[in-house]
Amino acid sequence: MSIQGPISSFSVTAAASNATIYSGPARILGVYFMNDVAQGTIVLYDDATEVFKIQIPDGSTTENSNYIEFPGDGIRVDTSLKYTFSTIKYGTILFQKG
């Protein structure tokens, strides 16, 4: 199975906790982040259930950025796509609604 239809993006420019990206079913396709401050964390949720978590290295000495692409059809959330970004300067979540 391959992804069909439009892909949406959501930009994160400040730390947030359990904030909503999209209310409804979705597939998380990828996450981009840039960090130039202390070590941080990115967590993605299906409503209140954690489906992805990654610790981001300290970027205060050397700025770091990365793109994580999820294989296949991505990570499916059935209820509501939410996120927590702590100490991350910038991020983008790519997802498909439905």
Summary of the structure (lengths in Angstrom):
residues: 98
radius of gyration: 13.1
end to end distance: 14.9
largest distance: 42.0
contacts: 290
relative contact order: 0.43
helix: 0%
strand: 63%
